């Protein structure tokens, strides 16, 4: 193929018979000579075959198979997308015979094809294959119990019993919002329901706090029609409801709109409710549909209605984030016939009441929708919850996992033993509810050290008492016992903590501000100190080196030692570079040129001539460039011109205040002859002394 560079692809059609069914087989290859616009990326698609089959009594099937590969399920549109074209806009090479076969397969008459926009049948074939693949996917989903797009219709349309009373009882009394008009003086308090006017000399402000002039309650103030969510909405509310099939549990979510008259909310809250999302659970599968979508636009959320319920990819992503959740009194009856019949909704809700009693580091807030979805999809959620590890489950529900802790628990496991990445017997070291994500990560890291042979299982309790991160003492554990390392680092931690307290007390006594530093940074200091010792090749098996009495002072010493070592290394590198450049030293017509001898001399040159050559010492030591000094023979110690040579080319040659050598005819001729005589033509001489031209 390739006689016509305009054509994107070639299509050949065959109709073999397989298992008694006639199959449509298309082989599609790309025209390698097709001209691609220079600003577009190179095509990445592969040649492929499209297999289509019509069967009696069953749905049509279609799939794409790339030549030489397996059979990924793609539409025709997806298959040619890598060629920077589409079935609708491509320019195909296809014979009239093959085009007629396609039209017969699709039931398209020649007149219909002639009236089509693109005058070929590939676009219509793409519609057929897309629909066939969609039907096949839905059939497979039904067979395994998963959701299909139309399952959203299984949700009842009537409001759940008790929801309106819940809004009046729980949501409206917490609506501490005052909406004010432009002018910042007049507004409406939705807490007491009265129109108010600001006190003389005062004004309401956006996102502000004020006392309602009528009821005296503390309220949040928002501009009417402003960008704030509260200006147009109270909040989202969600609840559960059994599907019409009796086995699907739906979570319905409404957005409560804010009316102009607060009494409307109390008298008829249903008129202010707009359903925006539906979540569904059946078996181990979950799905989500939205009737509304939003986009960020000019520092506010732009919302728009969808024509129908649209299924979204991630069901656990709660629309709008925050919401109230109403648990019906008969919730156990609602979930009894679903896969969530053992879920503990009341126990999860009770965590809100006990939040103040829990330690802050072990309380992760609430997300009832995510809790329900996780309970259905991940067996380990139910296991950990019933075993009392409620903080771990709560952390997952609100997304408190970080990148490091996201996979710390195997949530798809069917036993706690399989779910943890260390022996389950270690969980007995604490009460179930004392385990948080950070504690679990700490134990997992310790068990990794056991597997690496750095520590033993018996040393785990000792390392649990360590006041710094285990990564900071990893090197020390390879040279001493866990008991000695932890005793030392905890002692240094306490010393630093006492010093911080002393400095804070002195500052308070003198009425000065002092910001206390977390003593935990002593772990990072110890880690850096051990790394410095390794670079200095100090013996870490020596206790005096491994456990210095004053860690901060010892770290400062290693830093200084490394600095001197680096300076010596640079000096040696500079010396070697100078030795290689000395054969290029040259003198003629009252001028001489030689390499800079030391980094100190280079800095003096830069200071005398007021340019930046002093900063080139390190690059010269690494061999990246070469710096030569041009002197007058009558004054060899006085800076005159400085030349940079790189890859046998003069990069720059300057005198005082960065004036170029090209402005001095004598120096310019001297450099030009030096390049021709010494750099470009003359072979390297053994002698390192300056040579005079005859």
N, C-alpha and C positions, 0 to 999 in steps of 0.2 A: 504493500500500500504506500501511497505517497505521491501519486502523480498529480493530485490536486491539493495544494497546500492549504486551501480554505477548509477542507473537510476535517472535522474533529475526530471522527471514528468510522469504522466499518462494521456493519451488522450483516451477519449471515443467519438464515433461518432454516431449521429442519423440524420435521414432525415424526419422530420415531414412535413406535408403539411399545410400551413397557407395562407388563402385568395386565394386558388387555386394555390399557388406557392410552389414548393418543396424547403425546406430550409435545409441548411447544419448546423448542430448544434454540436459544439465541446465543451466538458467539460474538462478543463485542471486543474489538481491538482498537487501540488508539493509533492515530496517524502520527508517527514520529516526526514527520516533516511539517506538521502544522505550526505556523508561526505564532509564538506567544508574545504578547506585549512585553517590552523590556522591563517595565516596572512591576510585573507580576512574577510570583514565585514559580519555580519549575513544577510541572505536574508530578504528583506522587501516586496516582491511582494505578491499579494493576488491571491487565486484561482479564476478562471474566466471562462466565456463561450464566445465562438466566434460564432456569428451568421452571416451566409453568404446566399445571395439570388441572383439568376439570374432571371431577368424579361425580357420578350420579348418587344422590342421597347423602352427599357430604359437601363440606365447604371446598372452594377452590384453594389450591396451594401454590406457592411460588417461593423460590429461594435463589440466592446468588451464590455461585461458587467461583472463587478466583482460580485462575489457571495454575495448577501445580500446588494448590493449597486446599484447605478444608472447605466447609460450607457455612460461612457466616451468614446470618440472616440480615439482609440489607434490602432496601428498596432500590429501584433502578436509579432514582435521584441520588442516593447515597453512594452508589457504586461509581458514578461518573463525576461526582463532585471533585475528586482529586485531579481531574483533568481540566478543571476550571471551566466547566460547561454544565449543562443540564439537559434532560430529555426534551424540554420545551424549546430551548434556544440553540441546541446543537445543530450542526450541519452534517448529517450522516451520509455515508456512502452505502446505499442499499438498492438491490435490484428491484425491478418492477414486480418480478415473480415473488420475491420475499416480502415486499410491501403488501401484495395481495393476500398472502398467507396471514400476515398480521391483521389485516382488515377483517378477514373471515373469522379469525379467532376472537376478535373483539366485537364482532357483529356490526362493523362500521361499513356503510355503503360508500362507493366511490364519490357520490355527491357530498356525503357528510365529511369525508376526508378532504375533498376539494374546498369545502366551506370552512374547514378548520383554520385556525390562525397560522399554524406552522407548516401545513401542507404535508405532514408525515405523521405516522401513527405512534411514534415513540412516546409522546406525551400522554396519549390515551392508554398506552400499555403501562406506563408508570402508575397511572391512577388505578388500573386493574391490579397490578402486583402489590401496590401499597394497601389496598383494601383486602386482598387475599392474605397478606402477611398479618394484618391487624386481626382478621378473623381467626387465623391460626393461633396467634398468641392468646386471644381471648379463650379459645377452646382449651388450650393447654393450661391456662390459669384456672378455668373451671374444673378441669380434671384433678388438679392438685389442691383445690380449695382456695386458691388465691382470688383476689378481687379483679373484676373487670370494670370498665368505665361506667357501665349502666347500673352497677350495684348501688350507686348513690340514690336511686329511686326506691330502694328498700327502706329508706328512712321515713318515718311518719312526718306529716306536715303539721299536725296540731302541736301546740305548746305543751310541754310536760306539766303535770299537775304540781302545784306548789311553787313554780318558778316565779310567778308574778309577786306572790307574797314574799318570797326571798328577796326580790329586788327592793320592795318597800321596806323590809325589815333590816336587811344587811347592807345594801349598797347606798340607798338614798341618805341614811343618817351619816354616812362617811363622805358624802359629796361636799367637802368644805371648799367650795369654789364660788368666787364672786366674778361675774362677767361685767366689765365696764365698757361704756361706749367711748367713742372718740371724744376727746376733751378731758378724759381721765377724771371725771367728777361724778357722773351718774352711772349707776349699774344695778345689777340684780344679784342678790345673795341666794344661792340655791340651797343653802343650809337652812335658812328660815323662810325662804320663799318670798321675801319682800324686795321691792325696789328701794334703793337707798341713794343717798347723796353723801359724798365725802365730807369730812369735818372741815370747817373753814381753815384755809391755809394748807390743806393736804390734798394730795392727788393719788389716784391708783396708778400702779406701774405694772408693766408686763412681767410675769413670773415673780411678782412681789408677794409679800406677806402683810396683812392688815387686819384690824379688828372691824368686824361688821358694825356700821353705825347704828343698826337697829337691834340686833340680838347680842352684840358684843363678843361673839365667838371669833376665834382666830381663823382666818380664811386665806386661801391662795387667790391672787388676782390675775385675771387674764383679759386681754383685749378681745372684744367681740369681733369675730372674723379674722383673728390673728392666726399665726402659724402654729400655735400651741394645740396639742391634741385635745386638751381639756376645754378649749374654746367651743368645740363642736360636739364633743363626746363626753359621757360620764366615764365609762369603762367598758371592757368586754366582759361578758358573762357566758359560762359554759356549763353544760350538764350532760348526763347520760340518758339514753333512751333506747329501748329495745327495737330492733328492726322488725319489719313486717314478716320476715321469714322465721323469726323466733330464735335464731342462733347468732345473728350479727348484732354487736353492740355498737351503737353510734354515740359519738360525742359531738354535740351540736354547739356552735359558738355564735353568739350574737354581739353586735356592736350597739350599745345603748346611746342613741342620739340625744343631744341636748336641745330641748325645745325652748322657744322664747319664754313660755310661761312655765315656771316650776311646778305649778299645780297639775299640769298635764302628766308629769311623771308619777305623781301620787294617785291620780284618778284613773289614768289609762296608760300604764307603762308599756303595754303591748304595742301601742301605736308608735312608740319611740324605738322599737327594736328592729334591727336589720340583721338577718342571718348572713354571715360572711364565710363560714367554714364548717365542714363536716369531716370528722375523723371516724374511721370504722375499724373494728377488730373482729376477726373471725378465725378461729383456730389460732395458728401461730402467725397469721398474716395481718398486716395493717395497711390502711390506705387513707388518703386525705383528698378532699375536694374543696375548691374555693368558688364562691360566687362573686367575689370582689378581689381586686388586685390593687397594688399600690406601688409607686415608684418615688424615689427621692427627687425633689425638684425645687430648686431655689430655697433650700433650707426648710422644706416642709414636705410632708407626704402627700403626693397627688394620688387620689383614689379614683378608681373607675370600675363600673359594673361590667361583669362578664355576661355574655348572652345566655350561657348555660353553666351548669356545674362543670368545672374543669378539674381534672385530676392532676395533682402536682407530684413531683418526684419524691420529696422527703416528707413523710407524714409527721415526723417528730418535730418539725419546725413550726412552732405555734405562731399563728397569725397575730400580729401586733405585740407578741411577747407576754404582756401582763393581762390578767383577767381574774374575775371572781369565779369560784366553782361551787355550784349548787349540788349537794348530795341529797337526792330524794329520800324520804323516810323508808320507802319500800325498795331501796337500792339492792338489797340482797335478792329480792324476787326478780328484779330486772336482770341481774347477772347470772341467775341460777341456771339458765339454759345455754349459757355461752361458755367459752373457754376461760372466762375470768370468774368462774363461780367461787373460787377460793381467794379472790383478791381482798385485801384489807384496806378498803377505802376509809373507814372510820379511823383506823390506826394511823394512816398517813395524814389525815386531816387533824388528828390530835396533836401532831408534832407542832402545828402552828400555835396551839395553846401553851405548849411546854417550851416554846422557843427561848423564852427569857431565862428558864431554868437550866438550859443546856449551855455548855461552854461554846464560845463563839467559834472556836476552831473546829468544832464537831457538828455545827448546825449549818446546813446548806440551803435553807429556805425551802420552797415548795414549787412543784410544777405538776399538778395532778394529771394533766393530759399526758405528759411524757411518762409519768409513773404508770398509767394504765397501759399505754402502748408498749412500754418496756416489759411489763409483767407478762404480756401476751407473747412477745417476740423472743425474750431471752429467759430460758429456764432458770439460770443462776439468780435472777432477780428475786423470784419467789423463794428460792432456797436460802439466800442470805437474809431476806426480810424475816422469814419465819424463825431463823436461827438467832435473831436478835441483832444482826449487823445492819441496823436501819440507816446509820449514817452513810454507809457505803452506797446503799441503794439511793438515798436522797441525793448524794453527790452526783450520781449518774443522771438522775432525773433532771437536775437543774444545769447539767453541763459543766460541772465544776472540774472535770478532768482536764489536765494539761496535755501537751504533746508527749511528755515523759510518762504520764500516768494513764493515758487513754487505754492502753492494752494491759494494764497491770492485773486485771481480772479477766478471765475467759468467760464472758457472760453467756456464751452459747453452751457452756458445759452443763452436764446434767447432775453434777455433784460438786459440793464445795471442795472436795479433795482435788478434783480435776480443774476447778476454776482458779485456784491459787497457784502461783509459780514457786511456791516453797511448800514443804510438808505441812499438812493441815494441823499436825500436832502443835506447831508453833503458834497457831491462833489461840491456843488455850493459855498463853502467857498473859493475856489481857481479857477483860470482860468484853463481850461482843460489841457493845455500844461505845467502847473506848477506842475501837479501831476506826480511824479515818483514812482517807486516801494517802495522806503524807506518811502515816504510820505504816500503812501497807507497803508503800514504795520503799520505805526504810528497811523493812524486814526483807523485801525482795532483794535489795542491794546486798544486804548482809549474807543472804543465802548464796548469792552469786560469788561472794568472797569465799564461802565454804567450798563451793564447787571448784573454784580456782586453786584451792589449797592454801590460800593466804591465811585463813583463820580456821578454827575448828568450831563445831556446833556448840561446844561448851562455852566458847568465848562470846557467843551472841549476846547473853545478858549483860556482859561487861560493855560491849560496844553500844548496846541500847542506851546506856547511861552517858554516852559521849555527848558533849555539848556543842560539837561542831559537826559538819557534814562528813560522812565516811570517806568521801572522795578526797578530802583534804589530808587524811592520815593514811591513805592507801600505801604510799611509799614506805612510811615508817613501820607499818605492819609487816613488811617483808624483812625487817631487820631487828625486830623485837617482838615481845609478846603483847597481846591486846591489853592486858592489865597495865603494863608499864606505859604504853603509848597513851591510853585513855587517862591514866593518873596524871601524866605530864601535861597533856593538852588541856584537861579540865583545870589543873592548877594554874596554867597560863591564862585561861579564860577568867578564872576568879580574880587573878591579879589585875587584869585589864578592867574587869567590872568594878573592882574597888577603886581603881584609879579614876574611872569615869565618874563614880559617885563623889569622890573627893573633889574633883574639878567642878562638878555641878554644884556642890555645897559651897565652895569658895566663890563661885560666880554669883550664887544666890545671896551670899553674905555681903558681897560688894555691889549687889543690885545690877549685875551685868547679865546679859543673855548668854546662855551656853547651850549648844545643841549636843546632847549626848550621843555617842557612837555605840552601835550595837557591838558588844564584845565578840559576837560570833565571827567577826571578820578576822579574828586571831587564827581561825582555821585556814583561811586563804594565805595569811602571812606564813604559816608553817609550811603549807604546800609549796609556796614560792621559795622559801628558805631551803627546803629539801631539793628542789630542782636546781637551785644555785650550787648547792654542795655537789650534786652529781656532775654539773658542768665544770666545777673546779677540781673534780676527781678526789674529793675528800672521802675519808673512810667513814661511811655511815654505820658501820658495825661498832664504831667507837662511841660509847655512851656520851662522852663530852661533846661530840659533834651532833649526835642524834637528839640529845636532850640538853640544849644550852640553857643555863639558868635564866638568862634574859633573852627571850626569843626576839623581841623587837631590835635590841642592840645587835644580836648575832646576825639578823637579816641585813641590817645596815652594813655590817662588816663584809658579808658575802657580796653585797651590791658593789661596794667599793673595790673589792678584790676582782670582781668581774670587769669593772670599768678599767682598772689598770691592765688586766689581761687583754682587753680589747684594744687599749691604746698601744700596748706592746706589739700586738698582732698587726695593727695598722702601720706602725713604724717599720716593722720588718717587711711588710708588703710594699711600703713606699720605698724602702731601701733597695729591694729587688727590682722594682720598676725603674729606679734611677740607674741601677747598674746596667740594665738593658739599653737605656737611652744614652748613656755616656759616649758611645762611639759616634753619635751624631753631633757632638760638640764641634764647633767650627769658629774660625776667626778670619776676618778679611776687611781691608779698607777701613780700619779704625773701629770696627764693630765685632763683637763676639756673641755667640749663642751657646747656651748649655742648659741641661735640664735642671730644674729646681732640686736642691740637694735634700732638703727636709721639709716636713709639713710646716714647721715653725717659720722657715724662710719664705714659704708660700704665703703664709698669713701676713708676714711683714711686707711682702710685695704688694698684696692687696691693700694694705693700710696706707702704704706710701703713695700708690698710684690711684687710690680711691676707686677701685673696682672690686668685683666679687670673686677674684681668683682664689682667695683664701678658703673658700668653701669647696674647692676642687680636690683637696688632699685625699679624701676617701675614695673618690672615683679614680684618681691616679694610682692609689694603692691597689685597687682591684683590676687595674690594667684597662679600664674603660676609656681613658684618655691620657694624653701626655702634655705636660706643661713645661715650656722652655722660657728661659730668661734671656732677653737681649740687653747687652751692656755696651757702653762705650769703652773701648780698650784703655783709654786714659783714666777711666773711673769704674773699674770692674765691680766695685761693691755698691754702686749707686743704682737703684732701680731706674730703668729707662723704658723698655717695652716688654710686654708679656705675651707669649704666643701659645695657642692651644693647637695641638696636632692630633688628628684622629683619622685612622684609616689612610694614612699618608696624604692627608689633605689639611690645609690650614683652615681651621674652623673660625678662628678669630685671632687678631694680633692688635693689642691696644696699649695706649700709654695713659697718662693722667686723664681722669674724668671720662674714660671710655672712648677717647679719640682713636680712630682707626689708623693703622700703619700706612694705609693708602694715601693719607694726607702728607706723608713724609717721603719724598722721592728717594732719599738715600736708604732709609730702612726698607722701603718697598723693594728696591732693587736688590738689597742684601738678602732679604727673605726669599725672593724669587730665585736667586743664584744658589742659595743654600738648599732649597728644595730640589733644584736640578742636579746639584753636585753631590749632596750627601744623602738625601731621602729617597729620591726616585731612581738614581742610576748607580751610585756607589754601593758596593757590597759592604757588609758589616765588617769593620776592622777589629782586630784583636786589642789594639791599644785603646785605652780609655782616656788618654790625654787629648787636650785640644790640639787640633792640627791647623797650622797656618798655611794659607794658600801661597803658592810661589809668586 
